[in-house]
Every structure is written in structure tokens, then in C-alpha cells.
Amino acid sequence: MTDAQIAALLDGTALVLILIGALLCVTAAIGLVRFRDVPSRLHAATKPQVLGVILVCIAIALAQRSWAVVAFIVPIILIQLAASPLAAQMVGRQAYRNRTMDVDDLVVDELADAEIETSRPETGADPG
């Protein structure tokens, strides 16, 4: 393959990745608007959105063909992978504490056991 053919192949791959990434980001936005409960909205906000951003970043790296761009994009992807689940966990826990989510729909409720343990009075001798 010649350099022009390789460049055309990389540009075509970048185009497909950007289109798929943009489609995933749009589905995440639609899911945020359409879903009613907090866990479904969190799923829509994290899963397709993160994959969409990663695909767009990879497409940019392929289109630019520069190690400087790759060095700039790698931290973006790592921060996205770290921040999105952390933010979703914090929002989900706060929704649980505020009672804005339907607890009956949960299959496993680990926070209920943790709240029971923290609300029990301490046993033992009074240190005073």
C-alpha cells in the first residue's frame, strides 16, 4: 500500500469512529431525557457517553497522526474513565439518601445494611 492509500484508510477509519462516537453521545443525551429513574439515567450518562468520547478521541489521534496529539488524548481518556464512574456513584448514593429513587426496584440494597449499622448506638462502658 502506498502512503496515500494508508492515509485514506486512516481518514476513513477516523470518520467511522467519529460517527459512532457521536451517535453514542446522542443516545446518552436522549437517555438522560427519556429515562425516569436515577439508576437508568446514570447508566445512560456513563456507559455510552464514555465510549463515545473514547471513540472520538481515538478518531482524532488517527486523523492527526501525531504523537503529540496522542500524548494529549491519553490523559483525557484516563480522566474520563476515572471521573465518570465516580460521579455516577456519588449521584446514585445521594439519590438513595434523599429517597429520590425507588428502593423497591433494587435487586441488592447494600446501603440499607450500612445505614442500619451506623444508626445503632455504641455498646460498651461509658468512657466518662
N, CA, C and O atoms as a GROMACS GRO file, in nm:
protein
  512
    1MET      N    1   0.085  -0.119   0.000
    1MET     CA    2   0.000   0.000   0.000
    1MET      C    3   0.089   0.124   0.000
    1MET      O    4   0.195   0.128   0.062
    2THR      N    5   0.043   0.222  -0.070
    2THR     CA    6   0.118   0.347  -0.074
    2THR      C    7   0.079   0.435   0.044
    2THR      O    8  -0.017   0.406   0.116
    3ASP      N    9   0.154   0.541   0.063
    3ASP     CA   10   0.126   0.634   0.173
    3ASP      C   11  -0.011   0.699   0.157
    3ASP      O   12  -0.080   0.724   0.256
    4ALA      N   13  -0.050   0.727   0.035
    4ALA     CA   14  -0.181   0.789   0.010
    4ALA      C   15  -0.294   0.693   0.045
    4ALA      O   16  -0.397   0.734   0.098
    5GLN      N   17  -0.275   0.566   0.015
    5GLN     CA   18  -0.378   0.467   0.048
    5GLN      C   19  -0.389   0.448   0.199
    5GLN      O   20  -0.500   0.436   0.252
    6ILE      N   21  -0.276   0.446   0.267
    6ILE     CA   22  -0.277   0.433   0.413
    6ILE      C   23  -0.344   0.555   0.476
    6ILE      O   24  -0.422   0.542   0.570
    7ALA      N   25  -0.312   0.673   0.424
    7ALA     CA   26  -0.374   0.795   0.476
    7ALA      C   27  -0.524   0.793   0.453
    7ALA      O   28  -0.601   0.835   0.540
    8ALA      N   29  -0.568   0.746   0.337
    8ALA     CA   30  -0.712   0.739   0.307
    8ALA      C   31  -0.780   0.638   0.400
    8ALA      O   32  -0.891   0.661   0.446
    9LEU      N   33  -0.713   0.527   0.426
    9LEU     CA   34  -0.770   0.426   0.516
    9LEU      C   35  -0.782   0.480   0.658
    9LEU      O   36  -0.883   0.459   0.724
   10LEU      N   37  -0.679   0.550   0.705
   10LEU     CA   38  -0.683   0.609   0.839
   10LEU      C   39  -0.791   0.717   0.849
   10LEU      O   40  -0.860   0.728   0.950
   11ASP      N   41  -0.804   0.798   0.744
   11ASP     CA   42  -0.908   0.901   0.745
   11ASP      C   43  -1.047   0.840   0.744
   11ASP      O   44  -1.137   0.888   0.812
   12GLY      N   45  -1.066   0.734   0.667
   12GLY     CA   46  -1.195   0.665   0.665
   12GLY      C   47  -1.229   0.602   0.799
   12GLY      O   48  -1.343   0.609   0.845
   13THR      N   49  -1.129   0.542   0.861
   13THR     CA   50  -1.149   0.484   0.994
   13THR      C   51  -1.182   0.592   1.097
   13THR      O   52  -1.269   0.573   1.182
   14ALA      N   53  -1.114   0.705   1.088
   14ALA     CA   54  -1.141   0.816   1.180
   14ALA      C   55  -1.284   0.867   1.160
   14ALA      O   56  -1.353   0.899   1.257
   15LEU      N   57  -1.327   0.875   1.036
   15LEU     CA   58  -1.464   0.921   1.009
   15LEU      C   59  -1.567   0.827   1.070
   15LEU      O   60  -1.664   0.872   1.131
   16VAL      N   61  -1.547   0.698   1.052
   16VAL     CA   62  -1.641   0.600   1.108
   16VAL      C   63  -1.641   0.607   1.261
   16VAL      O   64  -1.747   0.601   1.323
   17LEU      N   65  -1.524   0.619   1.321
   17LEU     CA   66  -1.516   0.627   1.468
   17LEU      C   67  -1.584   0.753   1.520
   17LEU      O   68  -1.651   0.748   1.624
   18ILE      N   69  -1.568   0.866   1.452
   18ILE     CA   70  -1.635   0.989   1.496
   18ILE      C   71  -1.786   0.976   1.484
   18ILE      O   72  -1.860   1.020   1.572
   19LEU      N   73  -1.832   0.914   1.376
   19LEU     CA   74  -1.978   0.897   1.360
   19LEU      C   75  -2.035   0.805   1.469
   19LEU      O   76  -2.141   0.834   1.525
   20ILE      N   77  -1.966   0.695   1.497
   20ILE     CA   78  -2.014   0.604   1.602
   20ILE      C   79  -2.007   0.672   1.739
   20ILE      O   80  -2.100   0.660   1.819
   21GLY      N   81  -1.898   0.742   1.766
   21GLY     CA   82  -1.884   0.813   1.893
   21GLY      C   83  -1.991   0.919   1.910
   21GLY      O   84  -2.048   0.933   2.019
   22ALA      N   85  -2.019   0.995   1.805
   22ALA     CA   86  -2.123   1.097   1.813
   22ALA      C   87  -2.260   1.034   1.833
   22ALA      O   88  -2.342   1.087   1.908
   23LEU      N   89  -2.286   0.922   1.767
   23LEU     CA   90  -2.413   0.852   1.785
   23LEU      C   91  -2.429   0.803   1.929
   23LEU      O   92  -2.537   0.813   1.986
   24LEU      N   93  -2.321   0.751   1.986
   24LEU     CA   94  -2.327   0.708   2.126
   24LEU      C   95  -2.352   0.825   2.220
   24LEU      O   96  -2.430   0.812   2.315
   25CYS      N   97  -2.288   0.938   2.196
   25CYS     CA   98  -2.310   1.056   2.280
   25CYS      C   99  -2.453   1.107   2.268
   25CYS      O  100  -2.511   1.151   2.368
   26VAL      N  101  -2.510   1.101   2.149
   26VAL     CA  102  -2.650   1.143   2.130
   26VAL      C  103  -2.745   1.048   2.202
   26VAL      O  104  -2.842   1.092   2.263
   27THR      N  105  -2.718   0.917   2.194
   27THR     CA  106  -2.804   0.823   2.266
   27THR      C  107  -2.794   0.843   2.416
   27THR      O  108  -2.893   0.825   2.488
   28ALA      N  109  -2.677   0.880   2.466
   28ALA     CA  110  -2.663   0.910   2.609
   28ALA      C  111  -2.748   1.031   2.646
   28ALA      O  112  -2.814   1.031   2.750
   29ALA      N  113  -2.747   1.134   2.564
   29ALA     CA  114  -2.827   1.253   2.591
   29ALA      C  115  -2.976   1.222   2.585
   29ALA      O  116  -3.053   1.271   2.668
   30ILE      N  117  -3.017   1.143   2.489
   30ILE     CA  118  -3.158   1.104   2.480
   30ILE      C  119  -3.198   1.021   2.602
   30ILE      O  120  -3.308   1.038   2.655
   31GLY      N  121  -3.110   0.933   2.645
   31GLY     CA  122  -3.138   0.851   2.763
   31GLY      C  123  -3.155   0.935   2.889
   31GLY      O  124  -3.239   0.904   2.973
   32LEU      N  125  -3.075   1.040   2.902
   32LEU     CA  126  -3.089   1.129   3.018
   32LEU      C  127  -3.225   1.196   3.020
   32LEU      O  128  -3.283   1.218   3.126
   33VAL      N  129  -3.275   1.230   2.904
   33VAL     CA  130  -3.404   1.299   2.896
   33VAL      C  131  -3.520   1.202   2.910
   33VAL      O  132  -3.621   1.234   2.972
   34ARG      N  133  -3.507   1.084   2.851
   34ARG     CA  134  -3.620   0.993   2.843
   34ARG      C  135  -3.639   0.903   2.965
   34ARG      O  136  -3.753   0.873   3.002
   35PHE      N  137  -3.531   0.860   3.028
   35PHE     CA  138  -3.544   0.768   3.141
   35PHE      C  139  -3.598   0.840   3.263
   35PHE      O  140  -3.572   0.959   3.283
   36ARG      N  141  -3.674   0.767   3.344
   36ARG     CA  142  -3.741   0.830   3.458
   36ARG      C  143  -3.666   0.814   3.589
   36ARG      O  144  -3.664   0.906   3.670
   37ASP      N  145  -3.605   0.698   3.611
   37ASP     CA  146  -3.544   0.675   3.741
   37ASP      C  147  -3.393   0.702   3.737
   37ASP      O  148  -3.331   0.702   3.631
   38VAL      N  149  -3.339   0.724   3.855
   38VAL     CA  150  -3.198   0.763   3.868
   38VAL      C  151  -3.102   0.656   3.817
   38VAL      O  152  -3.010   0.691   3.743
   39PRO      N  153  -3.118   0.528   3.851
   39PRO     CA  154  -3.021   0.429   3.801
   39PRO      C  155  -3.018   0.420   3.648
   39PRO      O  156  -2.911   0.404   3.590
   40SER      N  157  -3.132   0.431   3.585
   40SER     CA  158  -3.134   0.427   3.438
   40SER      C  159  -3.067   0.550   3.380
   40SER      O  160  -2.994   0.540   3.281
   41ARG      N  161  -3.090   0.664   3.438
   41ARG     CA  162  -3.025   0.787   3.390
   41ARG      C  163  -2.874   0.781   3.411
   41ARG      O  164  -2.798   0.826   3.326
   42LEU      N  165  -2.831   0.725   3.524
   42LEU     CA  166  -2.688   0.711   3.548
   42LEU      C  167  -2.624   0.618   3.446
   42LEU      O  168  -2.513   0.643   3.398
   43HIS      N  169  -2.694   0.512   3.413
   43HIS     CA  170  -2.643   0.420   3.312
   43HIS      C  171  -2.630   0.491   3.177
   43HIS      O  172  -2.530   0.476   3.107
   44ALA      N  173  -2.732   0.568   3.142
   44ALA     CA  174  -2.728   0.641   3.015
   44ALA      C  175  -2.621   0.748   3.016
   44ALA      O  176  -2.562   0.778   2.911
   45ALA      N  177  -2.595   0.807   3.130
   45ALA     CA  178  -2.496   0.915   3.137
   45ALA      C  179  -2.353   0.864   3.135
   45ALA      O  180  -2.262   0.937   3.094
   46THR      N  181  -2.331   0.741   3.177
   46THR     CA  182  -2.192   0.695   3.189
   46THR      C  183  -2.150   0.600   3.077
   46THR      O  184  -2.048   0.624   3.012
   47LYS      N  185  -2.224   0.496   3.054
   47LYS     CA  186  -2.176   0.391   2.963
   47LYS      C  187  -2.160   0.439   2.819
   47LYS      O  188  -2.047   0.437   2.769
   48PRO      N  189  -2.264   0.482   2.750
   48PRO     CA  190  -2.244   0.520   2.609
   48PRO      C  191  -2.165   0.650   2.593
   48PRO      O  192  -2.093   0.667   2.495
   49GLN      N  193  -2.177   0.738   2.689
   49GLN     CA  194  -2.107   0.866   2.678
   49GLN      C  195  -1.956   0.846   2.686
   49GLN      O  196  -1.881   0.906   2.609
   50VAL      N  197  -1.911   0.764   2.778
   50VAL     CA  198  -1.767   0.739   2.794
   50VAL      C  199  -1.712   0.670   2.669
   50VAL      O  200  -1.607   0.709   2.618
   51LEU      N  201  -1.782   0.569   2.620
   51LEU     CA  202  -1.736   0.500   2.500
   51LEU      C  203  -1.737   0.595   2.381
   51LEU      O  204  -1.646   0.590   2.297
   52GLY      N  205  -1.837   0.682   2.371
   52GLY     CA  206  -1.842   0.779   2.262
   52GLY      C  207  -1.725   0.875   2.266
   52GLY      O  208  -1.666   0.904   2.162
   53VAL      N  209  -1.691   0.925   2.383
   53VAL     CA  210  -1.577   1.017   2.395
   53VAL      C  211  -1.446   0.945   2.361
   53VAL      O  212  -1.359   1.003   2.297
   54ILE      N  213  -1.432   0.821   2.404
   54ILE     CA  214  -1.311   0.746   2.373
   54ILE      C  215  -1.298   0.724   2.223
   54ILE      O  216  -1.189   0.738   2.168
   55LEU      N  217  -1.408   0.690   2.157
   55LEU     CA  218  -1.403   0.669   2.012
   55LEU      C  219  -1.368   0.798   1.938
   55LEU      O  220  -1.291   0.795   1.842
   56VAL      N  221  -1.423   0.909   1.981
   56VAL     CA  222  -1.391   1.037   1.918
   56VAL      C  223  -1.243   1.072   1.941
   56VAL      O  224  -1.177   1.121   1.849
   57CYS      N  225  -1.192   1.047   2.059
   57CYS     CA  226  -1.051   1.074   2.087
   57CYS      C  227  -0.959   0.987   2.001
   57CYS      O  228  -0.858   1.035   1.949
   58ILE      N  229  -0.995   0.860   1.986
   58ILE     CA  230  -0.915   0.772   1.900
   58ILE      C  231  -0.920   0.820   1.755
   58ILE      O  232  -0.819   0.818   1.685
   59ALA      N  233  -1.037   0.863   1.712
   59ALA     CA  234  -1.050   0.915   1.575
   59ALA      C  235  -0.965   1.039   1.554
   59ALA      O  236  -0.903   1.054   1.448
   60ILE      N  237  -0.960   1.127   1.652
   60ILE     CA  238  -0.876   1.246   1.641
   60ILE      C  239  -0.729   1.207   1.632
   60ILE      O  240  -0.654   1.263   1.553
   61ALA      N  241  -0.689   1.110   1.713
   61ALA     CA  242  -0.550   1.065   1.709
   61ALA      C  243  -0.516   1.003   1.574
   61ALA      O  244  -0.406   1.025   1.521
   62LEU      N  245  -0.609   0.926   1.516
   62LEU     CA  246  -0.584   0.868   1.384
   62LEU      C  247  -0.578   0.973   1.275
   62LEU      O  248  -0.496   0.965   1.184
   63ALA      N  249  -0.665   1.072   1.285
   63ALA     CA  250  -0.670   1.175   1.181
   63ALA      C  251  -0.548   1.267   1.187
   63ALA      O  252  -0.499   1.311   1.083
   64GLN      N  253  -0.499   1.297   1.305
   64GLN     CA  254  -0.387   1.390   1.318
   64GLN      C  255  -0.251   1.323   1.296
   64GLN      O  256  -0.157   1.389   1.251
   65ARG      N  257  -0.240   1.194   1.326
   65ARG     CA  258  -0.117   1.117   1.305
   65ARG      C  259   0.005   1.184   1.370
   65ARG      O  260   0.109   1.202   1.307
   66SER      N  261  -0.012   1.221   1.497
   66SER     CA  262   0.096   1.288   1.568
   66SER      C  263   0.106   1.232   1.709
   66SER      O  264   0.005   1.210   1.776
   67TRP      N  265   0.229   1.209   1.753
   67TRP     CA  266   0.250   1.158   1.888
   67TRP      C  267   0.215   1.263   1.992
   67TRP      O  268   0.177   1.229   2.104
   68ALA      N  269   0.227   1.389   1.957
   68ALA     CA  270   0.188   1.496   2.050
   68ALA      C  271   0.038   1.493   2.076
   68ALA      O  272  -0.006   1.516   2.189
   69VAL      N  273  -0.039   1.464   1.974
   69VAL     CA  274  -0.185   1.453   1.991
   69VAL      C  275  -0.219   1.332   2.077
   69VAL      O  276  -0.306   1.339   2.164
   70VAL      N  277  -0.151   1.222   2.053
   70VAL     CA  278  -0.174   1.102   2.134
   70VAL      C  279  -0.140   1.129   2.280
   70VAL      O  280  -0.213   1.088   2.370
   71ALA      N  281  -0.030   1.198   2.303
   71ALA     CA  282   0.010   1.232   2.441
   71ALA      C  283  -0.092   1.324   2.507
   71ALA      O  284  -0.106   1.321   2.629
   72PHE      N  285  -0.161   1.403   2.431
   72PHE     CA  286  -0.264   1.492   2.485
   72PHE      C  287  -0.396   1.417   2.509
   72PHE      O  288  -0.469   1.450   2.602
   73ILE      N  289  -0.425   1.318   2.425
   73ILE     CA  290  -0.554   1.247   2.431
   73ILE      C  291  -0.554   1.139   2.539
   73ILE      O  292  -0.658   1.112   2.599
   74VAL      N  293  -0.440   1.076   2.563
   74VAL     CA  294  -0.436   0.968   2.663
   74VAL      C  295  -0.482   1.015   2.801
   74VAL      O  296  -0.562   0.946   2.863
   75PRO      N  297  -0.436   1.129   2.852
   75PRO     CA  298  -0.488   1.174   2.981
   75PRO      C  299  -0.638   1.206   2.978
   75PRO      O  300  -0.708   1.187   3.077
   76ILE      N  301  -0.686   1.255   2.864
   76ILE     CA  302  -0.830   1.283   2.853
   76ILE      C  303  -0.909   1.154   2.870
   76ILE      O  304  -1.009   1.152   2.942
   77ILE      N  305  -0.865   1.048   2.804
   77ILE     CA  306  -0.935   0.920   2.814
   77ILE      C  307  -0.926   0.865   2.956
   77ILE      O  308  -1.025   0.816   3.010
   78LEU      N  309  -0.808   0.872   3.017
   78LEU     CA  310  -0.792   0.820   3.153
   78LEU      C  311  -0.877   0.897   3.254
   78LEU      O  312  -0.938   0.838   3.343
   79ILE      N  313  -0.881   1.029   3.240
   79ILE     CA  314  -0.964   1.109   3.331
   79ILE      C  315  -1.111   1.078   3.311
   79ILE      O  316  -1.187   1.070   3.407
   80GLN      N  317  -1.151   1.060   3.187
   80GLN     CA  318  -1.290   1.025   3.159
   80GLN      C  319  -1.326   0.890   3.219
   80GLN      O  320  -1.434   0.873   3.276
   81LEU      N  321  -1.236   0.793   3.207
   81LEU     CA  322  -1.260   0.660   3.264
   81LEU      C  323  -1.266   0.663   3.416
   81LEU      O  324  -1.337   0.582   3.477
   82ALA      N  325  -1.193   0.754   3.478
   82ALA     CA  326  -1.192   0.762   3.624
   82ALA      C  327  -1.306   0.847   3.678
   82ALA      O  328  -1.366   0.811   3.779
   83ALA      N  329  -1.336   0.957   3.613
   83ALA     CA  330  -1.432   1.053   3.668
   83ALA      C  331  -1.577   1.012   3.648
   83ALA      O  332  -1.660   1.036   3.735
   84SER      N  333  -1.607   0.951   3.537
   84SER     CA  334  -1.747   0.918   3.508
   84SER      C  335  -1.806   0.817   3.607
   84SER      O  336  -1.915   0.842   3.660
   85PRO      N  337  -1.740   0.704   3.635
   85PRO     CA  338  -1.797   0.613   3.734
   85PRO      C  339  -1.802   0.673   3.875
   85PRO      O  340  -1.895   0.646   3.951
   86LEU      N  341  -1.702   0.753   3.908
   86LEU     CA  342  -1.700   0.816   4.040
   86LEU      C  343  -1.817   0.912   4.056
   86LEU      O  344  -1.885   0.912   4.159
   87ALA      N  345  -1.841   0.994   3.956
   87ALA     CA  346  -1.953   1.088   3.961
   87ALA      C  347  -2.087   1.014   3.965
   87ALA      O  348  -2.178   1.054   4.038
   88ALA      N  349  -2.099   0.907   3.888
   88ALA     CA  350  -2.224   0.830   3.888
   88ALA      C  351  -2.249   0.766   4.025
   88ALA      O  352  -2.363   0.761   4.071
   89GLN      N  353  -2.143   0.717   4.088
   89GLN     CA  354  -2.158   0.657   4.220
   89GLN      C  355  -2.202   0.761   4.322
   89GLN      O  356  -2.287   0.733   4.407
   90MET      N  357  -2.144   0.880   4.315
   90MET     CA  358  -2.181   0.985   4.409
   90MET      C  359  -2.325   1.032   4.388
   90MET      O  360  -2.398   1.054   4.485
   91VAL      N  361  -2.366   1.046   4.264
   91VAL     CA  362  -2.505   1.087   4.235
   91VAL      C  363  -2.602   0.979   4.279
   91VAL      O  364  -2.707   1.008   4.336
   92GLY      N  365  -2.568   0.853   4.252
   92GLY     CA  366  -2.656   0.743   4.293
   92GLY      C  367  -2.670   0.732   4.444
   92GLY      O  368  -2.780   0.710   4.494
   93ARG      N  369  -2.562   0.748   4.516
   93ARG     CA  370  -2.568   0.742   4.662
   93ARG      C  371  -2.650   0.858   4.718
   93ARG      O  372  -2.727   0.840   4.812
   94GLN      N  373  -2.633   0.977   4.661
   94GLN     CA  374  -2.710   1.092   4.709
   94GLN      C  375  -2.858   1.076   4.677
   94GLN      O  376  -2.943   1.114   4.757
   95ALA      N  377  -2.889   1.020   4.561
   95ALA     CA  378  -3.029   0.994   4.528
   95ALA      C  379  -3.090   0.892   4.624
   95ALA      O  380  -3.207   0.902   4.660
   96TYR      N  381  -3.010   0.793   4.665
   96TYR     CA  382  -3.058   0.695   4.762
   96TYR      C  383  -3.083   0.762   4.897
   96TYR      O  384  -3.186   0.737   4.961
   97ARG      N  385  -2.990   0.845   4.941
   97ARG     CA  386  -3.006   0.911   5.071
   97ARG      C  387  -3.121   1.011   5.071
   97ARG      O  388  -3.189   1.026   5.173
   98ASN      N  389  -3.144   1.077   4.960
   98ASN     CA  390  -3.254   1.173   4.951
   98ASN      C  391  -3.389   1.106   4.926
   98ASN      O  392  -3.492   1.173   4.923
   99ARG      N  393  -3.387   0.975   4.909
   99ARG     CA  394  -3.508   0.897   4.880
   99ARG      C  395  -3.574   0.942   4.749
   99ARG      O  396  -3.697   0.942   4.739
  100THR      N  397  -3.493   0.980   4.651
  100THR     CA  398  -3.549   1.019   4.521
  100THR      C  399  -3.545   0.904   4.421
  100THR      O  400  -3.577   0.923   4.304
  101MET      N  401  -3.506   0.786   4.466
  101MET     CA  402  -3.511   0.668   4.379
  101MET      C  403  -3.596   0.562   4.444
  101MET      O  404  -3.609   0.557   4.567
  102ASP      N  405  -3.655   0.477   4.362
  102ASP     CA  406  -3.744   0.372   4.412
  102ASP      C  407  -3.661   0.256   4.464
  102ASP      O  408  -3.602   0.181   4.386
  103VAL      N  409  -3.656   0.241   4.594
  103VAL     CA  410  -3.575   0.138   4.658
  103VAL      C  411  -3.631  -0.002   4.630
  103VAL      O  412  -3.557  -0.100   4.634
  104ASP      N  413  -3.760  -0.011   4.601
  104ASP     CA  414  -3.821  -0.141   4.572
  104ASP      C  415  -3.768  -0.202   4.442
  104ASP      O  416  -3.774  -0.324   4.425
  105ASP      N  417  -3.717  -0.120   4.352
  105ASP     CA  418  -3.665  -0.171   4.225
  105ASP      C  419  -3.523  -0.226   4.238
  105ASP      O  420  -3.474  -0.289   4.144
  106LEU      N  421  -3.457  -0.203   4.350
  106LEU     CA  422  -3.320  -0.250   4.368
  106LEU      C  423  -3.319  -0.401   4.392
  106LEU      O  424  -3.398  -0.452   4.471
  107VAL      N  425  -3.230  -0.471   4.326
  107VAL     CA  426  -3.216  -0.615   4.346
  107VAL      C  427  -3.136  -0.640   4.473
  107VAL      O  428  -3.173  -0.725   4.554
  108VAL      N  429  -3.027  -0.568   4.490
  108VAL     CA  430  -2.943  -0.578   4.610
  108VAL      C  431  -2.933  -0.438   4.669
  108VAL      O  432  -2.904  -0.341   4.598
  109ASP      N  433  -2.958  -0.428   4.798
  109ASP     CA  434  -2.953  -0.298   4.866
  109ASP      C  435  -2.846  -0.301   4.973
  109ASP      O  436  -2.876  -0.326   5.090
  110GLU      N  437  -2.722  -0.276   4.934
  110GLU     CA  438  -2.611  -0.280   5.028
  110GLU      C  439  -2.609  -0.157   5.119
  110GLU      O  440  -2.556  -0.164   5.230
  111LEU      N  441  -2.665  -0.047   5.074
  111LEU     CA  442  -2.664   0.074   5.155
  111LEU      C  443  -2.760   0.064   5.274
  111LEU      O  444  -2.737   0.130   5.376
  112ALA      N  445  -2.865  -0.015   5.263
  112ALA     CA  446  -2.958  -0.030   5.375
  112ALA      C  447  -2.888  -0.095   5.494
  112ALA      O  448  -2.908  -0.055   5.608
  113ASP      N  449  -2.806  -0.196   5.467
  113ASP     CA  450  -2.732  -0.262   5.575
  113ASP      C  451  -2.630  -0.166   5.637
  113ASP      O  452  -2.612  -0.166   5.759
  114ALA      N  453  -2.566  -0.086   5.555
  114ALA     CA  454  -2.467   0.010   5.606
  114ALA      C  455  -2.534   0.116   5.692
  114ALA      O  456  -2.478   0.158   5.793
  115GLU      N  457  -2.653   0.162   5.653
  115GLU     CA  458  -2.724   0.263   5.732
  115GLU      C  459  -2.772   0.206   5.865
  115GLU      O  460  -2.775   0.277   5.965
  116ILE      N  461  -2.810   0.079   5.867
  116ILE     CA  462  -2.855   0.016   5.991
  116ILE      C  463  -2.738   0.007   6.089
  116ILE      O  464  -2.753   0.034   6.208
  117GLU      N  465  -2.621  -0.031   6.038
  117GLU     CA  466  -2.504  -0.044   6.125
  117GLU      C  467  -2.459   0.091   6.180
  117GLU      O  468  -2.416   0.098   6.295
  118THR      N  469  -2.467   0.197   6.102
  118THR     CA  470  -2.422   0.327   6.150
  118THR      C  471  -2.525   0.393   6.241
  118THR      O  472  -2.490   0.483   6.317
  119SER      N  473  -2.651   0.350   6.236
  119SER     CA  474  -2.753   0.412   6.320
  119SER      C  475  -2.764   0.344   6.457
  119SER      O  476  -2.832   0.396   6.545
  120ARG      N  477  -2.699   0.229   6.475
  120ARG     CA  478  -2.704   0.160   6.604
  120ARG      C  479  -2.621   0.237   6.707
  120ARG      O  480  -2.515   0.289   6.674
  121PRO      N  481  -2.670   0.244   6.831
  121PRO     CA  482  -2.589   0.309   6.935
  121PRO      C  483  -2.472   0.218   6.972
  121PRO      O  484  -2.481   0.095   6.965
  122GLU      N  485  -2.365   0.281   7.012
  122GLU     CA  486  -2.245   0.207   7.052
  122GLU      C  487  -2.272   0.135   7.184
  122GLU      O  488  -2.338   0.189   7.273
  123THR      N  489  -2.222   0.014   7.194
  123THR     CA  490  -2.236  -0.062   7.319
  123THR      C  491  -2.105  -0.058   7.394
  123THR      O  492  -1.999  -0.038   7.335
  124GLY      N  493  -2.112  -0.078   7.520
  124GLY     CA  494  -1.990  -0.080   7.599
  124GLY      C  495  -1.996   0.020   7.712
  124GLY      O  496  -2.095   0.090   7.731
  125ALA      N  497  -1.888   0.025   7.785
  125ALA     CA  498  -1.881   0.112   7.902
  125ALA      C  499  -1.868   0.258   7.860
  125ALA      O  500  -1.811   0.290   7.756
  126ASP      N  501  -1.922   0.341   7.943
  126ASP     CA  502  -1.914   0.486   7.919
  126ASP      C  503  -1.773   0.531   7.956
  126ASP      O  504  -1.729   0.505   8.068
  127PRO      N  505  -1.701   0.598   7.863
  127PRO     CA  506  -1.563   0.634   7.894
  127PRO      C  507  -1.554   0.748   7.997
  127PRO      O  508  -1.445   0.775   8.047
  128GLY      N  509  -1.664   0.813   8.030
  128GLY     CA  510  -1.658   0.929   8.117
  128GLY      C  511  -1.655   0.893   8.258
  128GLY      O  512  -1.649   0.981   8.343
   0.00000   0.00000   0.00000
